[in-house]
């Protein structure tokens, strides 16, 4: 049996506490040179694409800007359009919200990026029912949570209708006949749906890869169903082997009801990593990174999200407070709300008592850890094993440093994946769809 090919992408870190911006090695989150460095590193490693997250409102904690996380991120599609000029093959994926944008305009912007990059554009479709974010927009928090994926599905269908409205050979540019566009080659779009009405003709020819690649990030049942129906790639949090296998089997199984084959949707969890010359050194590096990511202030901020109280008077290196959570309202806005905070608090208290953990140690324990920890050989083996075991089709790598956090992985791990015969030694196609082996 032939071995599955590993797909890899690079996530520019930020918009959360994954990024250790206080590290002396960390650079600017705004300077274009930072984005160029990481994108060129990803392209040097022959990765599939470069991925940008985005937030539409600064997070707040107790009514103040939560500046423990990265703030001030430039707009995604503008950045990616600039990166198209300094990269040649790397895919360029931007997160753009389907709740607070309009299909005609966003379809134009994505098609423009696809043309500027010669077929390397991708759209990470996200949604929100968050009225706090909606306050920055005319219609505010108008969208019920139950409707957000319905709107997103209609948004994607309409965008594809717009991209398809130009026939592939629409542009004749024939000086002898004086015709620039072949007669009848640009169709009129007439759409009247639950969320959008569009009547007119699209302004751009069909892009080099037909449609920009569609990425979806979401783990709810509605999100999984949306991905099965609409997405080319799904960005998931399930980086552990057993969790990944369950998620992989569930989502791939859903494809058949939409007339799709398993290879038409790539499942790529987000993955962090810590390398070392020995397994012991890698474990030490992983622990040091987690302590940087969850500093004293961040530990208290996480505690406040669960307890719903001002906890600033408590020592992050001390024990959990005896006080019970205030369940009337949270203190954090702009984050995904925590469900059943009373149950979460009880679980945290039991874990802290069992292991004798301080507040900071507890938050480190419950908020995640590096997906892959080990020597370069060990990490290459782990990634390959996950893909061959149908826990993923590949991974979106999330380094903790900007912009050099991917350098070691590209220099030390990628060559070992290439030696295993599961990762490309060079790009064989021009478009992102080529890289992802998508029709």
C-alpha positions as CSV (number, residue, x, y, z in Angstrom):
1,X,0.0,0.0,0.0
2,X,1.3,3.4,-0.9
3,X,1.9,5.9,1.9
4,X,-0.3,9.0,2.2
5,X,1.3,12.3,1.4
6,X,1.7,14.7,4.4
7,X,0.3,18.2,3.9
8,X,1.7,21.1,5.9
9,X,0.8,24.7,6.3
10,X,2.1,27.6,8.4
11,X,0.0,29.7,10.7
12,X,1.3,33.2,11.5
13,X,0.9,33.2,15.3
14,X,-1.1,35.8,17.2
15,X,-4.6,37.0,18.2
16,X,-4.3,34.7,21.3
17,X,-1.8,33.8,24.0
18,X,0.0,31.2,21.9
19,X,2.3,33.9,20.7
20,X,5.1,34.8,23.2
21,X,5.5,38.4,22.1
22,X,7.6,39.2,25.2
23,X,10.4,36.8,24.2
24,X,13.6,38.7,23.3
25,X,13.6,36.7,20.0
26,X,10.1,37.9,19.0
27,X,9.7,40.5,16.4
28,X,6.9,42.8,15.3
29,X,3.3,41.6,14.7
30,X,2.6,44.5,12.4
31,X,5.8,45.1,10.4
32,X,5.5,43.6,6.9
33,X,9.0,42.2,7.2
34,X,7.7,39.8,9.9
35,X,5.1,38.4,7.5
36,X,7.6,38.2,4.7
37,X,10.1,36.2,6.8
38,X,7.6,33.6,7.9
39,X,6.0,33.2,4.5
40,X,9.4,32.8,2.8
41,X,10.4,30.3,5.4
42,X,7.2,28.3,4.7
43,X,7.9,28.5,1.0
44,X,11.5,27.4,1.4
45,X,10.1,24.4,3.2
46,X,7.6,23.7,0.3
47,X,4.6,24.0,2.6
48,X,1.2,24.1,1.1
49,X,0.0,27.5,2.4
50,X,0.5,30.4,4.8
51,X,-2.5,31.0,7.1
52,X,-3.7,34.2,8.8
53,X,-6.2,34.4,11.6
54,X,-8.2,37.6,12.2
55,X,-10.3,39.3,14.9
56,X,-12.8,41.9,14.2
57,X,-12.8,43.5,17.6
58,X,-10.2,43.8,20.4
59,X,-10.9,41.4,23.2
60,X,-11.7,43.0,26.5
61,X,-11.3,41.8,30.1
62,X,-13.3,43.6,32.8
63,X,-14.0,46.3,30.3
64,X,-10.4,47.0,29.4
65,X,-8.4,45.9,26.3
66,X,-7.0,42.5,26.9
67,X,-3.5,43.3,25.7
68,X,-1.9,40.1,27.1
69,X,-2.8,38.7,23.7
70,X,-1.5,40.2,20.5
71,X,-3.5,43.2,19.4
72,X,-3.1,45.4,16.3
73,X,-3.1,42.7,13.6
74,X,-3.4,44.2,10.0
75,X,-6.2,43.1,7.7
76,X,-5.7,39.6,6.2
77,X,-6.4,40.0,2.5
78,X,-4.4,43.2,2.2
79,X,-1.4,41.5,3.7
80,X,-1.8,38.4,1.5
81,X,-2.0,40.5,-1.6
82,X,1.3,42.1,-0.7
83,X,2.8,38.6,0.1
84,X,1.7,37.5,-3.4
85,X,4.4,39.7,-4.8
86,X,7.2,38.2,-2.7
87,X,6.3,34.5,-3.0
88,X,5.9,32.3,-6.0
89,X,4.2,29.0,-5.0
90,X,3.0,29.3,-1.4
91,X,-0.7,29.3,-0.9
92,X,-2.2,32.4,0.8
93,X,-5.1,31.8,3.2
94,X,-7.0,34.5,4.9
95,X,-9.6,34.4,7.6
96,X,-12.6,36.5,6.7
97,X,-15.9,36.6,8.5
98,X,-19.1,35.5,6.7
99,X,-21.3,37.2,9.2
100,X,-20.1,40.7,8.8
101,X,-19.2,40.8,5.1
102,X,-21.2,40.8,1.8
103,X,-20.8,38.1,-0.9
104,X,-20.3,40.3,-3.9
105,X,-17.6,42.4,-2.4
106,X,-15.7,39.6,-0.7
107,X,-15.9,37.4,-3.8
108,X,-14.2,40.2,-5.7
109,X,-11.5,40.6,-3.1
110,X,-10.8,36.9,-3.0
111,X,-10.8,36.6,-6.8
112,X,-8.4,39.5,-7.0
113,X,-6.0,37.7,-4.6
114,X,-6.3,34.6,-6.7
115,X,-5.4,36.5,-9.9
116,X,-2.6,38.4,-8.2
117,X,-1.1,35.2,-6.9
118,X,-1.6,33.1,-10.0
119,X,-4.0,30.8,-8.3
120,X,-2.9,30.6,-4.7
121,X,-5.8,32.1,-2.7
122,X,-7.8,30.5,0.1
123,X,-10.6,31.7,2.3
124,X,-11.0,30.5,5.9
125,X,-14.7,30.9,6.4
126,X,-15.6,31.9,10.0
127,X,-18.9,33.0,11.5
128,X,-20.0,34.7,14.7
129,X,-23.2,35.3,16.6
130,X,-21.3,37.5,19.1
131,X,-23.2,40.8,19.6
132,X,-20.0,42.3,21.2
133,X,-18.2,41.9,17.9
134,X,-21.3,43.0,16.0
135,X,-21.3,46.4,17.7
136,X,-18.6,47.4,15.2
137,X,-21.1,46.8,12.4
138,X,-24.3,48.5,11.3
139,X,-26.5,45.6,12.0
140,X,-24.9,44.8,15.3
141,X,-25.6,41.4,16.9
142,X,-28.5,40.8,14.5
143,X,-27.8,37.2,13.7
144,X,-29.1,34.4,15.9
145,X,-26.6,31.7,16.6
146,X,-28.7,29.1,14.9
147,X,-28.6,31.1,11.6
148,X,-24.9,31.7,11.4
149,X,-24.0,28.6,9.4
150,X,-27.1,29.0,7.3
151,X,-25.9,32.4,6.3
152,X,-22.3,31.1,5.7
153,X,-23.5,28.3,3.5
154,X,-25.6,30.7,1.3
155,X,-22.6,33.1,1.3
156,X,-20.3,30.3,-0.1
157,X,-22.8,29.1,-2.6
158,X,-23.4,32.6,-3.9
159,X,-19.6,33.3,-4.1
160,X,-19.1,30.2,-6.2
161,X,-22.0,31.3,-8.4
162,X,-20.2,34.6,-8.9
163,X,-16.8,33.0,-9.6
164,X,-18.5,30.6,-12.1
165,X,-20.4,33.3,-14.0
166,X,-17.5,34.0,-16.4
167,X,-16.9,31.1,-18.7
168,X,-13.2,29.9,-18.8
169,X,-12.6,31.3,-22.3
170,X,-14.6,34.5,-21.7
171,X,-11.7,36.9,-22.5
172,X,-11.1,36.9,-26.3
173,X,-9.1,40.1,-26.5
174,X,-9.2,39.8,-30.3
175,X,-7.9,42.9,-32.1
176,X,-9.1,41.8,-35.5
177,X,-12.8,41.7,-34.4
178,X,-12.4,44.4,-31.8
179,X,-14.0,42.1,-29.2
180,X,-12.5,41.9,-25.8
181,X,-15.1,39.5,-24.3
182,X,-16.6,36.7,-26.2
183,X,-20.4,37.3,-26.6
184,X,-22.5,35.5,-24.0
185,X,-19.5,34.4,-22.0
186,X,-20.4,36.5,-18.9
187,X,-23.6,35.3,-17.3
188,X,-25.9,37.4,-15.2
189,X,-26.2,36.4,-11.5
190,X,-29.7,36.5,-10.1
191,X,-29.8,35.3,-6.5
192,X,-32.6,35.8,-4.0
193,X,-32.0,33.9,-0.8
194,X,-32.8,34.1,2.9
195,X,-29.8,36.3,3.6
196,X,-28.7,37.9,0.3
197,X,-30.1,39.3,-2.9
198,X,-27.7,39.9,-5.8
199,X,-28.6,40.9,-9.4
200,X,-25.9,41.7,-11.9
201,X,-22.7,40.6,-13.5
202,X,-19.4,39.8,-11.8
203,X,-16.5,42.1,-12.6
204,X,-13.6,39.6,-12.8
205,X,-12.8,36.6,-15.0
206,X,-12.6,33.1,-13.6
207,X,-9.5,32.7,-11.4
208,X,-6.5,30.6,-12.3
209,X,-7.6,27.7,-9.9
210,X,-11.3,28.1,-10.7
211,X,-12.4,28.9,-7.1
212,X,-10.2,30.0,-4.2
213,X,-9.7,27.1,-1.7
214,X,-12.4,27.1,1.0
215,X,-11.2,26.4,4.6
216,X,-13.5,26.0,7.6
217,X,-12.6,26.1,11.3
218,X,-15.2,24.8,13.6
219,X,-15.9,21.7,15.8
220,X,-19.6,21.9,16.5
221,X,-21.9,19.5,14.7
222,X,-23.1,22.4,12.5
223,X,-19.5,23.3,11.7
224,X,-18.6,19.7,10.7
225,X,-21.7,19.5,8.5
226,X,-20.8,22.8,6.9
227,X,-17.3,21.6,6.2
228,X,-18.6,18.3,4.7
229,X,-20.8,20.3,2.3
230,X,-18.6,23.2,1.4
231,X,-15.0,23.1,2.5
232,X,-11.8,21.9,0.8
233,X,-9.8,22.0,4.1
234,X,-11.0,21.9,7.7
235,X,-8.8,23.4,10.4
236,X,-9.5,21.5,13.7
237,X,-8.2,21.5,17.3
238,X,-8.0,17.7,17.3
239,X,-4.2,17.2,17.2
240,X,-4.1,14.1,19.5
241,X,-4.0,10.7,17.8
242,X,-7.2,9.2,19.2
243,X,-9.2,12.4,19.1
244,X,-8.0,13.0,15.6
245,X,-9.0,9.6,14.4
246,X,-12.5,10.0,15.8
247,X,-12.9,13.5,14.2
248,X,-11.4,12.3,10.9
249,X,-13.8,9.3,10.6
250,X,-16.8,11.4,11.5
251,X,-16.2,14.2,9.0
252,X,-15.0,12.0,6.2
253,X,-18.2,9.9,6.7
254,X,-20.4,12.9,6.2
255,X,-19.0,13.7,2.7
256,X,-21.0,11.0,0.9
257,X,-24.3,12.7,1.5
258,X,-23.1,15.6,-0.5
259,X,-21.7,13.5,-3.4
260,X,-18.1,14.0,-2.3
261,X,-15.2,11.6,-2.0
262,X,-12.9,11.5,1.1
263,X,-9.9,12.9,-0.7
264,X,-11.9,16.1,-1.6
265,X,-11.7,17.4,2.0
266,X,-8.3,17.7,3.7
267,X,-8.3,17.6,7.5
268,X,-5.5,19.6,9.0
269,X,-5.4,20.2,12.8
270,X,-3.5,23.1,14.2
271,X,-0.2,21.8,15.7
272,X,2.4,23.3,18.0
273,X,5.9,21.8,18.4
274,X,9.0,21.9,20.6
275,X,12.3,20.5,19.3
276,X,15.5,19.4,21.1
277,X,18.7,17.5,20.4
278,X,17.4,14.9,22.8
279,X,13.9,13.9,24.0
280,X,14.8,15.4,27.5
281,X,15.9,18.7,26.0
282,X,12.7,18.9,23.9
283,X,10.5,18.2,27.0
284,X,12.4,21.0,28.9
285,X,11.9,23.4,25.9
286,X,8.2,22.5,25.8
287,X,7.7,23.2,29.5
288,X,9.6,26.6,29.2
289,X,7.4,27.6,26.2
290,X,4.2,26.8,28.2
291,X,5.4,28.9,31.1
292,X,6.0,31.8,28.7
293,X,2.6,31.4,27.1
294,X,0.8,31.3,30.5
295,X,2.5,34.1,32.5
296,X,1.2,35.2,35.9
297,X,-1.3,37.7,34.4
298,X,-2.5,35.3,31.8
299,X,-3.1,32.6,34.4
300,X,-5.3,35.0,36.4
301,X,-7.1,36.1,33.2
302,X,-8.0,32.5,32.4
303,X,-9.2,32.0,36.0
304,X,-11.5,35.0,35.7
305,X,-13.1,33.7,32.6
306,X,-14.3,30.7,34.5
307,X,-15.0,32.2,37.9
308,X,-16.7,35.4,36.5
309,X,-15.0,37.5,39.1
310,X,-12.1,39.9,39.5
311,X,-9.4,37.6,40.7
312,X,-6.5,40.1,40.5
313,X,-5.9,39.9,44.3
314,X,-4.9,36.2,44.1
315,X,-1.4,35.0,43.8
316,X,-1.0,33.0,40.5
317,X,1.6,30.9,42.1
318,X,-0.7,30.1,45.0
319,X,-3.7,27.7,45.4
320,X,-7.1,28.1,43.8
321,X,-9.4,30.4,45.7
322,X,-12.1,29.0,48.1
323,X,-14.7,31.4,46.6
324,X,-17.2,29.9,44.3
325,X,-17.7,31.2,40.7
326,X,-20.2,34.0,40.0
327,X,-22.3,32.5,37.2
328,X,-24.4,35.6,36.5
329,X,-22.0,36.9,33.8
330,X,-18.5,36.6,32.5
331,X,-15.7,39.2,32.6
332,X,-14.3,38.5,29.1
333,X,-15.7,39.7,25.8
334,X,-14.5,38.7,22.3
335,X,-13.7,35.1,23.2
336,X,-15.7,32.0,22.7
337,X,-17.8,31.7,25.9
338,X,-17.1,28.9,28.2
339,X,-20.1,26.5,28.5
340,X,-21.2,25.3,32.0
341,X,-18.6,27.3,34.0
342,X,-19.7,25.7,37.2
343,X,-18.8,22.2,35.9
344,X,-15.5,23.6,34.5
345,X,-14.6,25.2,37.9
346,X,-15.4,21.9,39.7
347,X,-13.2,20.0,37.3
348,X,-10.4,22.4,37.8
349,X,-10.7,22.3,41.5
350,X,-10.5,18.5,41.5
351,X,-7.5,18.4,39.2
352,X,-5.7,21.1,41.3
353,X,-6.3,19.1,44.5
354,X,-5.3,15.8,42.9
355,X,-2.0,17.1,41.5
356,X,-1.3,19.9,44.0
357,X,-1.3,22.6,41.4
358,X,-1.0,26.3,41.8
359,X,-3.3,28.6,39.7
360,X,-0.7,29.1,37.1
361,X,0.3,25.4,37.0
362,X,-3.4,24.5,36.7
363,X,-4.0,26.8,33.7
364,X,-0.9,25.4,32.0
365,X,-2.3,21.9,32.6
366,X,-5.8,22.6,31.2
367,X,-5.1,24.9,28.4
368,X,-3.1,22.7,26.1
369,X,0.4,21.7,25.4
370,X,2.7,21.2,22.4
371,X,1.3,18.7,19.9
372,X,4.7,17.4,18.9
373,X,7.6,17.3,21.3
374,X,10.9,15.5,20.6
375,X,14.0,15.4,18.5
376,X,13.5,16.3,14.8
377,X,13.5,12.6,14.0
378,X,10.9,11.9,16.6
379,X,8.6,14.8,15.5
380,X,8.9,13.7,11.8
381,X,7.9,10.2,12.9
382,X,5.0,11.4,15.0
383,X,3.6,13.6,12.1
384,X,3.9,10.7,9.6
385,X,2.3,8.3,12.0
386,X,-0.7,10.6,12.6
387,X,-1.3,10.9,8.9
388,X,-0.8,7.2,8.0
389,X,-3.2,6.3,10.9
390,X,-6.0,8.6,9.5
391,X,-5.9,11.0,12.4
392,X,-5.2,13.9,9.9
393,X,-4.2,14.6,6.3
394,X,-1.6,17.0,7.6
395,X,-1.1,19.9,10.0
396,X,-1.2,23.7,10.2
397,X,1.9,24.5,12.2
398,X,1.5,27.2,14.8
399,X,4.9,28.4,16.1
400,X,5.1,30.4,19.3
401,X,7.6,33.1,18.0
402,X,7.2,35.7,15.3
403,X,8.7,35.7,12.8
404,X,11.4,33.0,13.3
405,X,9.5,30.3,15.0
406,X,9.2,28.1,12.0
407,X,12.9,28.2,11.0
408,X,14.0,25.2,13.0
409,X,11.1,23.1,11.8
410,X,11.8,23.8,8.2
411,X,15.5,23.3,8.6
412,X,15.4,20.1,10.7
413,X,12.1,18.3,10.4
414,X,11.0,18.9,6.8
415,X,14.1,17.2,5.3
416,X,13.4,14.1,7.4
417,X,9.8,14.0,6.2
418,X,11.2,14.2,2.7
419,X,13.6,11.4,3.4
420,X,10.6,9.3,4.5
421,X,9.0,10.0,1.1
422,X,5.8,11.5,2.5
423,X,6.5,15.2,1.8
424,X,7.4,16.9,-1.5
425,X,11.0,18.0,-2.2
426,X,9.6,20.6,-4.6
427,X,6.3,22.0,-5.8
428,X,5.0,20.1,-8.7
429,X,2.0,22.4,-9.5
430,X,1.4,26.1,-9.7
431,X,-1.8,26.5,-7.7
432,X,-2.9,25.9,-4.1
433,X,-5.3,23.3,-5.4
434,X,-2.4,21.5,-7.0
435,X,-0.5,21.5,-3.7
436,X,-3.5,20.1,-1.8
437,X,-4.3,17.5,-4.6
438,X,-7.8,18.9,-5.0
439,X,-9.8,18.9,-8.2
